[in-house]
Amino acid sequence: MFDTPTTRENVGPRAQAVYEASIRHLVEPQHTGKFIAIEPESGRYEIGNRILDAALDLRAKLPGKFLHVIRIGHRAAITGVRGRVDYTQQEIDEAQAKYGDYMERGRALYDAEIRHLVEPLHSGKYLALDPDSGEYGIHEDIMKAGFDVDQGMPGKPLILFRIGYETVLPNDGND
């Protein structure tokens, strides 16, 4: 379908194009609100009630391929609390402050209690962490790390770390 390979930079627009051209009419409106993971080169897709469900199902069938997740019938996969997109500036500021605190607590917990247990043994793998309970999961696949922790606390926001790197990857609990 495409003349050049799919990359991390172009997977989103390509998947959206495939969705609009050949999938939307098959899944809307009966699956509105669910998530669809799309591999744009083949056009293959999987539908799930959660981002992780759709993405992991398709990743199992197409390992190593770039995937993109869309929320069926919505403008974005993650549209906010209960799908709202009409936040006031005060609501946005409050959510950012709360999330910033959550991220800081997660980083502090990781640095104080977890880092020495996982580095360098698991360097390069992903760690999903719930700063409230201290529960965490480690996996080579970022989605599976989050999925392992999410099984015990469905819908709970998690913080994702790439072990041995300084980047903290946000996850707002909607996937």
Secondary structure, 3 states (H helix, E strand, C coil): CCCCCCCCCCHHHHHHHHHHHHHHHHHCCCCCCCEEEEECCCCEEEEECCHHHHHHHHHHHCCCCCCEEEECCCCCCCCCHHHCCCCCHHHHHHHHHHHHHHHHHHHHHHHHHHHHHHCCCCCCCEEEECCCCCCEEEECCHHHHHHHHHCCCCCCCEEEEECCCCCEEEECCCC
